[in-house]
């Protein structure tokens, strides 16, 4: 299993965030190399793996995308548009995003150093939201890998609608719903999230044996 911190986050906090989603896709393509992978993306990461599948179809055996933001569509969140437009302080935006994805209580439990680290990721968050708002970052017709489209049972309306929209674009008949989950299902329901990956592996193997 390969994991990494995208530009401006975690261990990649000092890596410049310019270049939009195409730059992020190029980063992932460099990490994947010539391997053929099951690519898993949560939230904005879903856009990155969809971009990988569209641009490098031979490298992607199957996908898992959990509640990726379709921010370029006119019905997406106005609050997210304000952040993407730079109308909100980046550190404050990072804090509010953490509170909305995890919880207020979890934020209050963080030690000061961890809070500062999360706030330092604010510029990357603002850049991500701006990149997602700019326009479609991938061509659905170019995504040929089987894709597990997923959301939480308690997904916000925009994410539930986004999952339906994405499923229709990709010709996927089923949307996988994690019971009891919100946007942060990979943290709150890790076993259920792992089952999404197992489903993608099964679909890739079925395709290889067809």
Secondary structure as a PSIPRED ss2 file (coil, helix, strand):
# PSIPRED VFORMAT (PSIPRED V4.0)

   1 X C   1.000  0.000  0.000
   2 X C   1.000  0.000  0.000
   3 X C   1.000  0.000  0.000
   4 X C   1.000  0.000  0.000
   5 X C   1.000  0.000  0.000
   6 X C   1.000  0.000  0.000
   7 X C   1.000  0.000  0.000
   8 X C   1.000  0.000  0.000
   9 X C   1.000  0.000  0.000
  10 X H   0.000  1.000  0.000
  11 X H   0.000  1.000  0.000
  12 X H   0.000  1.000  0.000
  13 X C   1.000  0.000  0.000
  14 X C   1.000  0.000  0.000
  15 X C   1.000  0.000  0.000
  16 X C   1.000  0.000  0.000
  17 X C   1.000  0.000  0.000
  18 X C   1.000  0.000  0.000
  19 X C   1.000  0.000  0.000
  20 X H   0.000  1.000  0.000
  21 X H   0.000  1.000  0.000
  22 X H   0.000  1.000  0.000
  23 X H   0.000  1.000  0.000
  24 X H   0.000  1.000  0.000
  25 X H   0.000  1.000  0.000
  26 X H   0.000  1.000  0.000
  27 X H   0.000  1.000  0.000
  28 X H   0.000  1.000  0.000
  29 X H   0.000  1.000  0.000
  30 X H   0.000  1.000  0.000
  31 X H   0.000  1.000  0.000
  32 X H   0.000  1.000  0.000
  33 X C   1.000  0.000  0.000
  34 X C   1.000  0.000  0.000
  35 X C   1.000  0.000  0.000
  36 X C   1.000  0.000  0.000
  37 X E   0.000  0.000  1.000
  38 X E   0.000  0.000  1.000
  39 X E   0.000  0.000  1.000
  40 X E   0.000  0.000  1.000
  41 X E   0.000  0.000  1.000
  42 X E   0.000  0.000  1.000
  43 X C   1.000  0.000  0.000
  44 X H   0.000  1.000  0.000
  45 X H   0.000  1.000  0.000
  46 X H   0.000  1.000  0.000
  47 X H   0.000  1.000  0.000
  48 X H   0.000  1.000  0.000
  49 X H   0.000  1.000  0.000
  50 X H   0.000  1.000  0.000
  51 X H   0.000  1.000  0.000
  52 X H   0.000  1.000  0.000
  53 X H   0.000  1.000  0.000
  54 X H   0.000  1.000  0.000
  55 X H   0.000  1.000  0.000
  56 X C   1.000  0.000  0.000
  57 X H   0.000  1.000  0.000
  58 X H   0.000  1.000  0.000
  59 X H   0.000  1.000  0.000
  60 X E   0.000  0.000  1.000
  61 X E   0.000  0.000  1.000
  62 X E   0.000  0.000  1.000
  63 X E   0.000  0.000  1.000
  64 X E   0.000  0.000  1.000
  65 X E   0.000  0.000  1.000
  66 X E   0.000  0.000  1.000
  67 X C   1.000  0.000  0.000
  68 X C   1.000  0.000  0.000
  69 X C   1.000  0.000  0.000
  70 X C   1.000  0.000  0.000
  71 X C   1.000  0.000  0.000
  72 X C   1.000  0.000  0.000
  73 X C   1.000  0.000  0.000
  74 X C   1.000  0.000  0.000
  75 X C   1.000  0.000  0.000
  76 X C   1.000  0.000  0.000
  77 X C   1.000  0.000  0.000
  78 X H   0.000  1.000  0.000
  79 X H   0.000  1.000  0.000
  80 X H   0.000  1.000  0.000
  81 X H   0.000  1.000  0.000
  82 X H   0.000  1.000  0.000
  83 X H   0.000  1.000  0.000
  84 X H   0.000  1.000  0.000
  85 X C   1.000  0.000  0.000
  86 X C   1.000  0.000  0.000
  87 X C   1.000  0.000  0.000
  88 X C   1.000  0.000  0.000
  89 X C   1.000  0.000  0.000
  90 X H   0.000  1.000  0.000
  91 X H   0.000  1.000  0.000
  92 X H   0.000  1.000  0.000
  93 X H   0.000  1.000  0.000
  94 X H   0.000  1.000  0.000
  95 X H   0.000  1.000  0.000
  96 X H   0.000  1.000  0.000
  97 X H   0.000  1.000  0.000
  98 X H   0.000  1.000  0.000
  99 X H   0.000  1.000  0.000
 100 X H   0.000  1.000  0.000
 101 X H   0.000  1.000  0.000
 102 X C   1.000  0.000  0.000
 103 X C   1.000  0.000  0.000
 104 X H   0.000  1.000  0.000
 105 X H   0.000  1.000  0.000
 106 X H   0.000  1.000  0.000
 107 X H   0.000  1.000  0.000
 108 X H   0.000  1.000  0.000
 109 X H   0.000  1.000  0.000
 110 X C   1.000  0.000  0.000
 111 X C   1.000  0.000  0.000
 112 X H   0.000  1.000  0.000
 113 X H   0.000  1.000  0.000
 114 X H   0.000  1.000  0.000
 115 X H   0.000  1.000  0.000
 116 X H   0.000  1.000  0.000
 117 X H   0.000  1.000  0.000
 118 X H   0.000  1.000  0.000
 119 X H   0.000  1.000  0.000
 120 X H   0.000  1.000  0.000
 121 X C   1.000  0.000  0.000
 122 X H   0.000  1.000  0.000
 123 X H   0.000  1.000  0.000
 124 X H   0.000  1.000  0.000
 125 X H   0.000  1.000  0.000
 126 X H   0.000  1.000  0.000
 127 X H   0.000  1.000  0.000
 128 X H   0.000  1.000  0.000
 129 X H   0.000  1.000  0.000
 130 X H   0.000  1.000  0.000
 131 X H   0.000  1.000  0.000
 132 X H   0.000  1.000  0.000
 133 X H   0.000  1.000  0.000
 134 X H   0.000  1.000  0.000
 135 X C   1.000  0.000  0.000
 136 X C   1.000  0.000  0.000
 137 X C   1.000  0.000  0.000
 138 X C   1.000  0.000  0.000
 139 X C   1.000  0.000  0.000
 140 X H   0.000  1.000  0.000
 141 X H   0.000  1.000  0.000
 142 X H   0.000  1.000  0.000
 143 X C   1.000  0.000  0.000
 144 X C   1.000  0.000  0.000
 145 X C   1.000  0.000  0.000
 146 X E   0.000  0.000  1.000
 147 X E   0.000  0.000  1.000
 148 X E   0.000  0.000  1.000
 149 X E   0.000  0.000  1.000
 150 X E   0.000  0.000  1.000
 151 X E   0.000  0.000  1.000
 152 X E   0.000  0.000  1.000
 153 X C   1.000  0.000  0.000
 154 X C   1.000  0.000  0.000
 155 X C   1.000  0.000  0.000
 156 X C   1.000  0.000  0.000
 157 X H   0.000  1.000  0.000
 158 X H   0.000  1.000  0.000
 159 X H   0.000  1.000  0.000
 160 X H   0.000  1.000  0.000
 161 X H   0.000  1.000  0.000
 162 X H   0.000  1.000  0.000
 163 X H   0.000  1.000  0.000
 164 X H   0.000  1.000  0.000
 165 X H   0.000  1.000  0.000
 166 X H   0.000  1.000  0.000
 167 X H   0.000  1.000  0.000
 168 X H   0.000  1.000  0.000
 169 X H   0.000  1.000  0.000
 170 X H   0.000  1.000  0.000
 171 X C   1.000  0.000  0.000
 172 X C   1.000  0.000  0.000
 173 X C   1.000  0.000  0.000
 174 X C   1.000  0.000  0.000
 175 X E   0.000  0.000  1.000
 176 X E   0.000  0.000  1.000
 177 X E   0.000  0.000  1.000
 178 X E   0.000  0.000  1.000
 179 X C   1.000  0.000  0.000
 180 X C   1.000  0.000  0.000
 181 X C   1.000  0.000  0.000
 182 X C   1.000  0.000  0.000
 183 X C   1.000  0.000  0.000
 184 X C   1.000  0.000  0.000
 185 X H   0.000  1.000  0.000
 186 X H   0.000  1.000  0.000
 187 X H   0.000  1.000  0.000
 188 X H   0.000  1.000  0.000
 189 X C   1.000  0.000  0.000
 190 X H   0.000  1.000  0.000
 191 X H   0.000  1.000  0.000
 192 X H   0.000  1.000  0.000
 193 X H   0.000  1.000  0.000
 194 X H   0.000  1.000  0.000
 195 X H   0.000  1.000  0.000
 196 X H   0.000  1.000  0.000
 197 X H   0.000  1.000  0.000
 198 X H   0.000  1.000  0.000
 199 X H   0.000  1.000  0.000
 200 X H   0.000  1.000  0.000
 201 X H   0.000  1.000  0.000
 202 X H   0.000  1.000  0.000
 203 X H   0.000  1.000  0.000
 204 X H   0.000  1.000  0.000
 205 X H   0.000  1.000  0.000
 206 X H   0.000  1.000  0.000
 207 X H   0.000  1.000  0.000
 208 X H   0.000  1.000  0.000
 209 X H   0.000  1.000  0.000
 210 X C   1.000  0.000  0.000
